[in-house]
Amino acid sequence: MSDCLFCKIGSGQIPAKVVLQDDEVLAFDDTNPQAPVHVLVIPKRHVVALNEAGAGDQALLGRLFAAAAAVAGKKGIAESGYRVVANTGRDGGQSVFHLHLHVL
């Protein structure tokens, strides 16, 4: 989507402090962190929200969670503990309508 903030970050049009990436997933530091570690993990392909992910997206969802675990390791919080949050829909607190995980 041409007007999606996270699509622009995923394509490199908008710079981000990248924590890790591969062909399908990008993880970057949140610019407005809500915790000492706050990294966003996004699919590079536009998916609006968890509710929009279909049966064909199962592998992608697995990659997102694997990336979240890798981010925790890179940030040094894997052993002490961390949260992975996915807000879905306006009432669920989603403010950017591109599927993303928060690693906190």
ChimeraX attribute file (.defattr): number of C-alpha atoms within 10 A of each C-alpha:
attribute: neighborCount
match mode: 1-to-1
recipient: residues
	/A:1	12
	/A:2	7
	/A:3	7
	/A:4	14
	/A:5	14
	/A:6	25
	/A:7	20
	/A:8	15
	/A:9	18
	/A:10	24
	/A:11	12
	/A:12	10
	/A:13	11
	/A:14	11
	/A:15	11
	/A:16	15
	/A:17	12
	/A:18	16
	/A:19	17
	/A:20	16
	/A:21	16
	/A:22	11
	/A:23	8
	/A:24	13
	/A:25	19
	/A:26	23
	/A:27	28
	/A:28	21
	/A:29	18
	/A:30	18
	/A:31	11
	/A:32	7
	/A:33	13
	/A:34	11
	/A:35	10
	/A:36	7
	/A:37	17
	/A:38	22
	/A:39	27
	/A:40	25
	/A:41	29
	/A:42	29
	/A:43	24
	/A:44	21
	/A:45	17
	/A:46	15
	/A:47	19
	/A:48	17
	/A:49	17
	/A:50	17
	/A:51	10
	/A:52	12
	/A:53	14
	/A:54	10
	/A:55	7
	/A:56	8
	/A:57	13
	/A:58	11
	/A:59	9
	/A:60	16
	/A:61	18
	/A:62	11
	/A:63	18
	/A:64	22
	/A:65	15
	/A:66	12
	/A:67	23
	/A:68	27
	/A:69	18
	/A:70	16
	/A:71	24
	/A:72	23
	/A:73	12
	/A:74	12
	/A:75	14
	/A:76	12
	/A:77	16
	/A:78	15
	/A:79	8
	/A:80	7
	/A:81	9
	/A:82	15
	/A:83	14
	/A:84	16
	/A:85	13
	/A:86	17
	/A:87	18
	/A:88	20
	/A:89	15
	/A:90	10
	/A:91	8
	/A:92	9
	/A:93	10
	/A:94	15
	/A:95	11
	/A:96	16
	/A:97	17
	/A:98	23
	/A:99	26
	/A:100	26
	/A:101	22
	/A:102	22
	/A:103	26
	/A:104	20
